[in-house]
Amino acid sequence: MNYFLIFMFAIQAVVGAYLGWRFRWAFGAVMPSWLRVWYVFWPIVALVVTSFPLAHFSSRRLGLELPPALLFITALLYGALVIGFATVLITDVFGLIARRLPFMHAVCAHVRNHPHRLGFFILIIIALLVAWGLYQAHTPRETHFALTVHKPLKNGAKQLRIVQLSDLHVGRFSSATLVQEMVARVNRLQPDLIFFTGDVIDNSVKPYFDQEMPRILGELQSRYGVYAIMSNHDYFSESPQLNIDAYTRSNMRVLRDEIFYLEELGITLIGRDDWIRGTRQLPPGASPDLTSKRAPLAVLTAHADPMTPWILLDHQPREIDEAIAQKIDLQFSGHTHNGQFFPFNFVVKHIYRNTWGQLTQDAYTLIVSCGFGTWGPPLRLLSYAEIVVADVLFQPPPASSPF
């Protein structure tokens, strides 16, 4: 049973009931008579609010080749409904407060007599937020960090430029042009290392190959290589192994619960498999190393040289205390999207200790990217499409440090 799909339909039912009720209140007097009939109005509302999960289910589970434009429109509509729900709810809360303020009585009376005016105003606000969200999702920015790791490099270099790319979510309506522009932009940065921290593929490898992503991403240029890790969406696809093969064909070195020693630099790179590994039902015949749970970090670090800089790649920034306890120097994560758009930006802050940006504790530093792509609605509010650029200084520890 797909509990996620059931949850999505339940959420959509609440959103649809609330928005349908408020829409009838605002526009009931100006709607055509045929639309006010309950057996016409509510089925239309039901179709609108369930269009995205229905398209999502039909495309993924039934294998239907729905037009990318239809998937894009339903995803955008889903985002507009969620933003609309939050906007209307906030407006209603302010309305309840305004009714108790004597100086607002005249305004409240005007709204009661002409509710459609407030309705049109809210629709304009929602449309502007959706337009801004589309712009933010398709206008990438670079986020720069300057960090220090108190361990020297083997070759005597003092600084490395690391580019982190996360959560591209390449799917049916992804923009290959946008990814090509990302590749050109990253190459201009002349990175020493490039890390993909998960969710490169959204649900299926087919759009990844249809849009020639192995060729496009294979053009990334890095002095010391391009590295990738597994993530939750790799386990939502047809087979994790198909995703691994796709990444390998894109000139990425995929790290799955393993350490990789960069000989020239003297850096120990630790790539963890995703936290969700071992919790998903995979197709019959899936490799046993994909169906078991991921290895504890302590098991991986037991094989690493503590005198070398330890860089950890872990898609979900969940086990921060474990990384600190294992004396990780630098960690790169993604997954959160910083909520991607309002109001989920505030929801993720109650789930993760660090949802976006840099967290430093003692000798440990965590960088969480809000991602380059989008899941579901192609919108970003209170976040943006991001390329992380970390200029990392490597130097011996201070004389007083035990390390």
Disulfide bonds with the S-S distance in Angstrom:
none
